[in-house]
Amino acid sequence: MTLATLSDVLRPALKNGYAVAGLVTSGWEDMCAYVAAAEAEDVPIILQAGPGCRDNTPLPILGKMFRYLAEAASVPIVAHLDHGYTFQECKEALDSGFTSLMFDGSRKPLQQNIDETATIAEMAHAAGISCEGEIGFVGYSGGENSAGTDPDEAMQFARDTGVDALAISVGNVHLQEDKEGGLDEARICAIEAVTKVPLVIHGGSGVPLAQRTALARGSKVCKFNIGTELRMAFGRALRESVNRDPTRFDRVSILKDTHDPVVAATRRVLNALKEK
């Protein structure tokens, strides 16, 4: 069994100069492809159940799916709740077998975010699992704008919450389809100068591969969340499969055609974050 907590995989990453991918799942097919890619690259991964995934599949089912895959995997797998917005949601994930909880209070006033995140972290640690928090709101492509992380607030947040990983807003944007942006490395340096915990980049699909690699090897950024570019790979493969034979209607047969392309796309993501 290679089920791991977030701390289990991020502490070595911080020490040895690499990053771990937090892979945003949508369903069984991409989860299986992610694990196959991780085994091919011989690296740990974090399987993430975000709000969209949870809208489609209940947390107790997702917990069983993640744990089933982890138990058969040859590399460490983290079962991670991504963007939990309430105590109740985080508690349900814990009870469903998740090994890491990400509480997102980034839209809330600083002290409220600290207080609520600290409560989640205390609950997680009492159960022997990990907690990620977010300070500085990460916006959405075509939607809400980001509010960059203030280093002094990041220091206070990390100190007072006891989180195992700190998600920050440094030019990253959720759901960005291109890689023409880039992160504010000066702000990252200012944050890591006053914090000790591994840092997390949400919206990692919009970050150029070369910058991902440089930060993984030369900063405290130890986790990149990747969703959009892998959903795009899945979507392309699915369209090609359907269009190749319009008479085919069996969904299992069609969905099998997404596996190899998603494995290949995921391996590119993982390879860019590996240890030298």
C-alpha positions in Angstrom: 0.0 0.0 0.0 1.5 3.4 -1.0 -1.2 5.7 0.3 0.6 8.9 1.6 -0.2 12.2 3.2 0.7 15.5 1.7 3.6 16.0 4.2 4.9 12.5 3.3 5.6 13.6 -0.3 6.3 17.4 0.1 8.9 17.2 2.8 11.3 15.2 0.6 10.5 17.5 -2.3 11.5 20.6 -0.2 14.7 19.0 1.0 15.8 17.5 -2.4 14.8 20.2 -4.9 11.8 19.0 -6.9 8.0 19.4 -6.9 5.1 17.0 -6.8 2.1 17.4 -9.2 -1.4 17.9 -7.7 -3.4 16.3 -10.5 -7.0 17.5 -10.7 -9.3 14.6 -11.4 -12.7 14.4 -13.2 -13.4 10.7 -13.1 -12.1 7.2 -13.1 -10.4 7.3 -16.6 -8.1 10.2 -15.8 -7.3 8.9 -12.3 -6.1 5.7 -13.8 -4.1 7.5 -16.5 -2.4 9.7 -13.8 -1.4 6.7 -11.7 0.0 4.9 -14.8 2.0 8.0 -15.7 3.4 8.4 -12.1 4.5 4.7 -12.2 6.1 5.2 -15.6 8.0 8.2 -14.3 8.6 6.7 -10.8 7.4 9.7 -8.9 4.7 10.4 -6.3 1.5 12.2 -7.2 -1.4 13.9 -5.5 -4.8 12.9 -6.8 -7.1 15.9 -6.2 -10.9 16.0 -5.9 -11.9 19.6 -6.7 -15.4 21.2 -6.6 -16.3 20.1 -10.1 -15.3 16.5 -9.5 -17.3 16.5 -6.2 -20.4 17.8 -8.0 -20.3 14.7 -10.1 -19.2 12.1 -7.7 -19.8 12.0 -3.9 -16.8 12.3 -1.6 -17.2 8.9 0.0 -17.0 7.3 -3.5 -14.0 9.4 -4.5 -12.2 8.5 -1.3 -12.7 4.8 -2.1 -11.5 5.3 -5.7 -8.3 7.2 -4.6 -7.5 4.6 -1.9 -8.1 1.7 -4.3 -5.7 3.1 -6.8 -3.1 3.9 -4.1 -3.2 0.4 -2.6 -2.2 -1.1 -6.0 0.3 1.6 -7.0 4.1 1.2 -6.9 4.6 4.9 -6.1 3.2 7.1 -3.2 -0.3 8.5 -3.9 -2.0 11.3 -1.9 -5.8 11.4 -1.6 -6.4 15.2 -1.5 -9.4 17.3 -1.1 -8.9 20.4 -3.3 -10.7 23.7 -2.4 -12.8 22.5 0.5 -14.9 25.6 1.5 -16.5 24.5 4.7 -15.6 22.6 7.9 -18.3 20.1 7.1 -16.9 19.3 3.6 -13.4 18.8 5.1 -14.7 16.6 7.8 -16.6 14.5 5.2 -13.4 14.1 3.2 -11.5 13.0 6.3 -14.2 10.5 7.1 -14.1 9.3 3.5 -10.5 8.3 3.7 -8.7 11.3 2.3 -5.2 11.8 3.5 -4.9 15.6 2.8 -7.4 18.4 3.2 -7.1 21.8 1.4 -9.2 24.4 3.1 -9.8 27.5 0.9 -10.6 30.6 3.0 -8.8 32.9 0.6 -11.9 35.0 -0.1 -12.3 35.7 3.6 -10.7 38.4 5.8 -7.3 37.4 7.0 -8.1 36.6 10.6 -11.2 34.6 9.7 -9.1 32.7 7.1 -6.4 32.0 9.7 -8.9 30.9 12.4 -10.9 28.6 10.2 -7.8 27.1 8.5 -6.3 26.5 11.9 -9.4 24.5 13.0 -9.1 22.4 9.8 -5.4 21.8 10.3 -5.9 20.8 14.0 -8.6 18.3 12.9 -6.4 16.9 10.1 -3.3 16.5 12.3 -5.3 14.8 15.1 -6.3 12.2 12.5 -2.7 11.8 11.2 -3.3 13.5 7.9 -2.2 16.8 6.2 -3.7 20.2 5.6 -3.1 22.8 2.9 -4.3 26.4 3.2 -4.4 29.4 0.9 -3.5 33.0 1.5 -4.0 35.5 -1.3 -6.9 34.7 -3.7 -6.0 32.9 -7.0 -8.4 34.1 -9.6 -10.0 32.4 -12.7 -9.3 33.0 -16.4 -12.3 35.0 -17.7 -13.7 35.4 -14.1 -12.7 36.7 -10.7 -9.4 38.6 -10.5 -6.5 37.5 -8.3 -5.5 39.2 -5.1 -1.7 38.7 -4.7 -0.3 37.2 -1.6 1.3 39.7 0.8 4.5 38.2 2.3 3.8 39.5 5.8 0.4 38.0 5.8 1.8 34.7 4.5 4.2 34.7 7.4 1.4 35.3 9.9 -0.9 32.7 8.2 1.8 30.0 8.1 2.8 30.6 11.7 -0.8 30.8 13.2 -2.5 28.0 11.2 0.1 25.2 11.3 -0.6 24.2 7.8 1.7 21.6 6.0 1.6 23.5 2.7 0.8 27.1 1.7 -1.0 27.9 -1.6 -0.1 31.4 -2.8 -1.2 33.9 -5.4 1.8 35.1 -7.4 0.5 35.7 -10.9 -1.1 32.2 -11.3 -4.6 31.9 -12.6 -7.1 29.0 -12.5 -8.3 27.5 -15.8 -5.7 29.3 -18.0 -5.4 27.4 -21.3 -2.2 28.9 -22.6 1.3 29.2 -21.0 1.9 32.8 -22.0 1.8 34.1 -18.4 4.4 33.4 -15.8 4.8 33.8 -12.1 6.1 36.7 -10.1 9.4 35.2 -8.9 10.3 38.2 -6.8 7.1 37.8 -4.8 7.8 34.1 -4.4 11.3 34.9 -3.0 9.8 37.4 -0.6 7.3 34.8 0.7 9.7 32.0 1.0 12.1 34.3 2.9 9.6 34.5 5.8 8.0 31.1 5.7 9.3 27.5 6.2 6.4 25.4 4.7 6.3 24.1 1.2 4.6 26.5 -1.2 1.9 25.5 -3.7 0.9 27.0 -7.1 -2.7 26.5 -8.1 -3.5 27.1 -11.7 -0.2 25.5 -12.8 -1.4 24.8 -16.3 -0.8 28.4 -17.2 2.9 28.3 -16.0 5.5 27.7 -18.7 7.2 24.3 -18.3 10.7 25.9 -18.0 9.5 28.1 -15.1 7.9 25.1 -13.4 11.2 23.2 -13.6 13.3 26.2 -12.4 11.0 26.8 -9.4 10.7 23.1 -8.5 14.5 22.9 -8.4 15.4 26.3 -7.0 12.6 27.4 -4.6 10.3 26.3 -1.9 7.5 25.7 -4.5 7.0 22.0 -4.0 3.5 21.4 -5.5 2.0 22.5 -8.8 -1.7 21.9 -9.3 -2.3 20.8 -12.9 -5.9 20.4 -14.3 -6.7 22.4 -17.4 -4.0 21.1 -19.7 -4.8 17.5 -18.8 -8.5 18.0 -19.3 -7.6 19.5 -22.7 -5.6 16.3 -23.6 -8.6 14.2 -22.5 -11.0 16.3 -24.5 -8.9 16.1 -27.7 -8.5 12.3 -27.4 -12.3 11.9 -26.7 -13.2 14.0 -29.8 -10.8 12.1 -32.0 -12.2 8.8 -30.8 -15.9 9.8 -31.4 -15.1 11.3 -34.8 -13.1 8.3 -36.0 -16.1 6.0 -35.9 -19.5 7.8 -35.6 -21.3 4.5 -35.5 -19.6 3.5 -32.2 -21.8 4.1 -29.1 -20.3 2.1 -26.3 -18.9 4.6 -23.8 -16.5 2.2 -22.2 -14.9 1.5 -25.6 -14.7 5.2 -26.5 -13.3 6.3 -23.1 -10.5 3.7 -23.3 -9.1 5.7 -26.2 -8.3 8.6 -23.9 -6.0 6.6 -21.7 -2.7 6.6 -23.7 -2.9 10.3 -24.7 -3.6 11.4 -21.1 -0.8 9.2 -19.8 1.6 10.9 -22.3 0.4 14.4 -21.4 0.7 13.6 -17.7 4.2 12.2 -18.1 5.3 15.5 -19.6 3.9 17.3 -16.6 5.7 15.0 -14.2 9.0 14.9 -16.0 9.3 18.7 -15.8 9.0 18.6 -12.0 11.4 15.7 -11.2 14.5 15.8 -9.2 17.7 16.4 -11.3 
